Structures are given as C-alpha cells and as structure tokens.
Amino acid sequence: MTGLRSPSSRLRGMRPAAFGADPGGERLARIRRSPHFEDGVFQNPGGPARTRPSGSSLDLAKVFLDKETRPLRAPQGTVPVYPTTFADLAGPPATGLRLTWMGHSSVLAEIDGHRVLFDPVWGERCSPFPFAGPRRLHPAPLPLTALGEVDVVVISHDHYDHLDLPTIRALAGTDTVFAVPLGVGAHLEHWGVSPDRLRELDWHEATKVGGITLTATPARHFCGRGLRNTQHTLWASWVVAGEEHRIYHSGDTGYFDGFREIGATHGPFDATMIQIGAYSEFWPDIHMTPEEGLRAHLDLQGGAPHGALLPIHWGTFNLAPHPWAEPGEWTKEAAEEAGQAVALPRPGEPFEPAGKLPAEAWWRGVSGEVRRTWRSVGAFVAEPPKRG
C-alpha cells in the first residue's frame, strides 16, 4: 500500500537532527578500507580501550552524587570570562602565532596568516536535546559571528562536547573549510555543509589549505552520537603546520606511547593544546589527567624550551566527578614542578605562546581554595601507572 511507512522508517524519521547521519556509500567503503578499521569498528592504538565506565553503575552514581564533593563540581560564583572583542582578534599576532581558548576544547589559532578553529562548541548544552544534558558553566566569550573569517574548522571527533549542531549550522553558511576524521563528514553534510568544503582524513593523512598543512594523527578514544555506537567514525588529534609555526591539538585521548612518535614525526611544537579534564578511574583509557597531559606534552617535544602547553577540555562543562577547577590547579602545580611553560588564560583571553603567558590562577577567585580532592573522589593518578 502506498502512503504507509513501516515502524522502523517512522522511527528513523523521528531521529533528532543532532544525532547526525551514519556514513554510507563511498564514505563507508573508504572507512572499511582504512588500516585502522577491523572487525567492523575503528581500533585504538595500543590495543582495546575501555569506552564504557568500569565498575558498577551504583559505584558511579555514588561518586557523582557524593554530598561532600558534588558542590565542588561547579563554580561558586561567576567565571571571569575575558571580554573578547573583534578588535582583540583583528590585528595579526606580533609573533605570527596567537591562541584564544574559548572554553572546553574550542580554540581559535591564528597561525602564519591563517585562522583555524578547533572543536567549536557555542551551544548552551553538549547534548542532542536543548532541555537536558551538561550545561555551560560560563557563556561563550563572544558571539560566533564576532570571530570574523575562519579559514579552517577542525573537528577531533563526533561527541557532543566537540561537535555541536547549532555551531556547525552557523558555520555552514560561511566559506570555511572543515577538516574532520573519517566518517564525521556524514554528520556535517547532513547539517548543510557542502561536500566540496570537507577534508575527511584517516590517521597520518594530510591536507593543505592555503599555506598551512593539517595532519590527522592518532588518539586513544571512541566515537558516537546516536543511541547505538557504530564506531564508524574516527577520532583524531591534529597537527597544524604553517610556514613558521607548528601546533598540536589532542582532541580527547587517553595517554599512550604514540605521543612520542607524533612528536618525532611532526614536532617540536610552538604550542600544544592538551586535554586535561573529565578524567576518572571509571574511564582511565580515554581521558588524561593533568599529570598525564603534561607527560604527553613533553613526549610531543612540546616541552621547554620548544613551546607552551595550553590545557583544554576543562572549566566549561561538568562531565566527570572531579571538582570543576581541579584540572587547572593540578596542571599549574605539575607544570611548575616540571619547569614547563603553561598558559592558563581565562576563557576568551588571547595570548601569544612566544610572549608572556597568562599564568594567574583565576579559578581560585570563583572557588576559593582548591583542595586536592582527586584522591577522595577516586581519580587514579595520585600515583600514575607506569607505562612501558
């Protein structure tokens, strides 16, 4: 009979747009040809990674609902967002490289005359639904339209706190190029990005946009936006190399030995943007603690005297049991002990890695004294595991 749809087709029609689209056609064929795709899924470097919380659901709930630590997971006052303006970003950086952390993993990098925007999330929640899911702890430092022209948008993977539907739809109406890991292009096309503006890469593949080269490099994480995780989209870290400068963005990743190989092949770096938040003993393979993030930075040859470390993936969304400001405090302590240059800007505060780095512990004014509570909430790197 015409005009009728099966229950499964009706359900597909009800799928929220934010879930994106599954790869198909030549895109899926290319995924299946990838040397990193085996047994129907993308494989992590260093062997399988636990992508679901370890331990019981009850144990996880107890940690998240703990009366003593729960209040520490959000600021007690207003986060001092830097009042970024278009004028702050209009002039070229004096040294040729300027970074502006917009919160979480979103960074605007102005490198050798080009503007690269990593993992832009301007939405209020990192969720497929506007009424539920982790909400911002601070507003975006400036409207997306106030950024000015962006040459390349780089996406590390398709999780909601890195790939945001309203942000991508806003950028789809511009002339920017999108550099994404294999399979992620299906989401962007579904949301209105023209295929000719997509650069979809496997690990170790590179693309050139103007005078910069973007290379997708390995990371230890996972993917998925829908109710089922097909593992048909890749996750990646990224190297961006201009005529004079090189930078690295980790995306989300657990610590693994591959950082040294990335550094040997593509480093040293003038700056690294490293994930140091949302860690827990419940998912030790897919996110790094600040201590591991610092180790990764040094492995990448981003360490002194080569370049600065910009901690990312913290302070904007409440995604883990640890106190919201703990990643900043822990990173500051670990970097000082190691003699490593670390930038600790307020969200929206531009800085040049070759110049004076912002180093104020701005989060203390919102949280008071930040206690080292990761031991009591079970974070696993009070004594880091030894790795071969």
N, C-alpha and C positions, 0 to 999 in steps of 0.2 A: 504494500500500500504506500502511496506517496504521501508526503507531508508528515510522516511519523518518524521519530528518531528512537534508536534503542536507548535503554537506560544508561549504557556506558557512554554513548555520544552526548546525551544530555548532561552527564556529569562532567565531560570534557568541556562542554560549553559553559559550565559554571566555574571552571577553574579560574582563580584570581589572576589578573594580568601580571601581578608581581611575581608569580611563580615562574614566569618566563616561558621558554619553549625548549623542548628536547631537540638535540641535534638530529638531523636526518639527511638523506641524500648523500651528496659528495662530501659534506662536512662529516657525517658519520663514517663514511668509508675512509676518510683521511684519519679519523680517530683510530679506527681499527688497524690502520697500517702503522700507527705510532709504535716505536720500540718500547715505549713505556706503558702500553696498554696490553694487558694479558688477562686471560680468563674472564673477559667481559668487563674489566674495570681498569682504571689507571692505577699503577703501582707506585708506592713511595720509595724514595731512595733509602737504603739502609734496612729494607725489609718492611713487613707489615707494621702499620701504626694503629694504635687503638683510637678509633674515631668516635667511640661512644663512651660515656662516663664509666669508669671502672667502679667496682663496689656496688652496693645495693642502692636502690632508689631512696630507701629510708635514710641511709647514711648521708646521701647527697642532700636530701631535704633538711636533715638536722643541721648540716653546716650552713645552708642558705638561710635557715630560719633562726639560727642561734641568736638569743636576745642580747648577748654581750657584743657580738661583732656586727650584727645587722645594721645598727645605726652608723657604723663606720664606712659602710659601702656607698654613702652619698655625702656630698659636701654639706657642711652645717651652715653655709652662707652662700653668697653669690660668687661663682668662679670669676676671677678678674680677667675676662676676655679683653684682649688688646683691641682698641677701636680702629681696626684696619680700615683704610680708605683707598680709593682708587689711586690717589696721589702717592700713597706709600709704595705702590707697585708700578707706577707709571714710568719712572726713570729706570734706566738699566743699572744693574748692580755694578759697583765700582770694581769689583774683583772678577766679574764675569759669572759668578755663581751666587744665587740667593735662594734661601729656602723659607717658606712660610707654612708652618704647621697649622692646619685649620681645625685640628681636633681629631682624635682617634687615629686612623691611618691615612687621612686626607692631607696631602702635602702639595703645595704649588712649588715647583722647582723651576727657577729661571736660570738656564744654563747655556752659556755661549750664544746668546741671542735668541734662544728658543724657550718656550713656556710649556712645561709638562705638568699635568695634573694627575696625581696618583690617587686611586681609590676614592673618588669624590662622593661623599655622603652628606647631603644638605637636608635630608628628610628629618622629621621630628622623631621617628622611631625606626629602629632597624628590625623590621618585621614586614610580613606580607599584608598586614592589616593596620589601618590608621588608628584603631582604637585599642590595640593591645601590643605587647612586646616592649623590650627595653627602650626607655625614653631618654632623650638627651639630658645630661647634667648641666649643660651650658648651651646657649644658642650658637649658631654658626657665626663666625667673626664678622662676616659681611655677606650681603646677598650674592648669589651665584652670578647674577648679571653684572655685578660690580668688579668681577675679576678681570674683565677685558678679554681679549682674544687668547685662546689656548691652542697651541699647535697640536698637542697630542694628549689624549686622556689614556692613562694606563690603568688597567684593572688586574689585580692579582688573582682573584678567584670570585666565585659567584655567591658567596654568603652575603646575607642582607646587610651586614655592617661594612661591606666593601663594595657592593654593587646595589645601588639604590634606584628604584624605578623612577620616582619623580625627578631625581637629579639627571639621570640618563635621558629622559624625555626632554628636559630643558636643553641639554647639550646637543641632542639630536638635531635641533634646529640651527646649529652653528656649522661652521666649516671644519671643525676639528676632526682629526684622525683618531681612531680608537685602536690601541694595541692591547690585545687580550690573549689569554691562553686558549688552547684548542677547545672548541665546543662552546665557549662563552659567547661567541658571535651569534649563536642561535637566539639567545635572550635579547641581544641588542637589536637584531633585525626585527624581532617580534615587537619591539618597542619603538620602531620607527627609524633606526639608524640605517642609512643606505649601505648596501654591501660593499660599494666601492670605497667606502671610508673605513673599512675594517682591515686590520692586520692581525691575523689569527695565527699564533705561533706555538710550536711544540718547544720543549726544553732544548736549549742550545741553538735554536733558530734565531735569526736576527732580521730586522727590517730597518730601513733608513728613511727618515722623514726630514727633509731639508738637510741641515748639516749635523744632525745627531743620529746615532745608531742605537737602537733599542734591542736588547737581547733578553729572551726569556730564559731564566735559569732555574734549577731545581729548588723545591721547597718540600717540607715534610708536613703535609696537611691533608685535607679532603675537600669535597665539594657537595653541593646540593641545595636546592631551594624548595622543592615540592614536598609532598607527603611521603614520597619514596625517593631514596637516594640512588640514582642510576650509576653514579660515578662515571658519567660520560662527559664531564667537563674537567679540564685540567686546572691545577693550581700552580702558581709560579712566583718566584721572586724575579726582580728585574734589574738589569744593568742599563744605564743610560750614559753614553759616551759622546761628548762633544769634541770640538777641535782642541780644547784646552783642559776640560774637566771631565771627571768620571764620578758618577754617584750610583748608589745601590739602594733598592727598596726591598725589604724582606717579604712583604705581604705577611701572611700568617704562616708560622712554621714552628715545628719542634727543633731542638738542637740536633745537628747531625754533622758528620765529618765532611760533607760536601762543601761546607763554607770555605774550607782551605783550598779546595780545587777551584771554586769560583774566584777566590782572591788571586790565586796563582795565574789563572787564565785572563781575568779581566781587571784586576787591581793594579796598583793600590788605588784607593778611592779618596776623593776630596771630602766626601761625606757619605755616611751610611744612615739610612732610616730603618731602625730595627724594632721589631715587635717585642715589647717587654711587659705587656699586661694581659689580663684574663687567663692567668695560669692557675693550675690546681693539681693536686695529687690525683684528682679524678680523671684528668686527661693529660698526663705528662708527656705524651708523644707529639702533640700537635700545637702546643704553645710554649713559648720560652719564658722563664723567669728573668728578672733583670740581670741576675748573675750569668745566666746562660746567654742572654742577649749581648752582654759585654764580651763574653768569650767568643761569640760569633763575630762580633765587630773586629776583634783582634785577629781571628782566623782569616777574615776577609782582607787583611792587610790594610784595614781602615784605621788601625791604631796609630798612636803618636809615633813619629812626627807627621804621618801622612794626612790624616783627616779627622773630622769631628763626628761624633755619634749623636744622632737625633733620635731619642726614644719616641716610639709611636705606639698606637693601639692601647691607649690608657686615658683616663681622665674625662671621657666623654660619654661612654655607655657603661652601665653596670652589668657586666657579663660573667662575673666569677665571684667566689666567696671572699676574696681578699678585700681589705679596705681600699676605697677608691683612689686614695693618694699614695698608697704603699709603693706602687711601681716607681713613681717619681723619686720618693725618698730613698728607696733601695738602690736605684740606679745612681743617684748622686753619691751615695756612700761608697758603692762598689767602684765607680769611676775615679773618685778621689783616692781611694786606696791603691788603685792600679796606676795612678798618674795619667789617666786618659782624659782627653778633652771631651766634654759632653755639653751639648746645648740643651737648655731647659726653658724654652720660650713659653710665654703664655699663649693660649690658643690665638692665632692670628698675628703673632708678633714676627715680622720678617727679620732675618739675620743673614749675614754672610759668613760661611764657615771659615774663611781666611781672615776674618776680622775678629772683633770682640764678641765672644759668645754670651748669650743670656744665661746667667747662672743662678739667679735668685730662686729660692725655694718658695715660689708664690703660693703653693698649695697650703703651706702652714698657716697662712692668714685666714684660710677658709675652714681648716680642720683643727687648728690649734696644734698641739704637739702630736706628731705622727708616731705612734708606738709601733715597734717592730712586732706585729702580731701574726706574721705569717706562720710562725711555729704553732700558735694556738689554734689557727684555723686549718692547719694540716698541710700547708704548702710544703712541697717536697724538697726544696733546695736549700734548707738551712745548712745541710752538708751535701753539696752537689754530688750526684753519682759520677763515679769515674768512668770515662769513656776511652775506648781504645783508639 
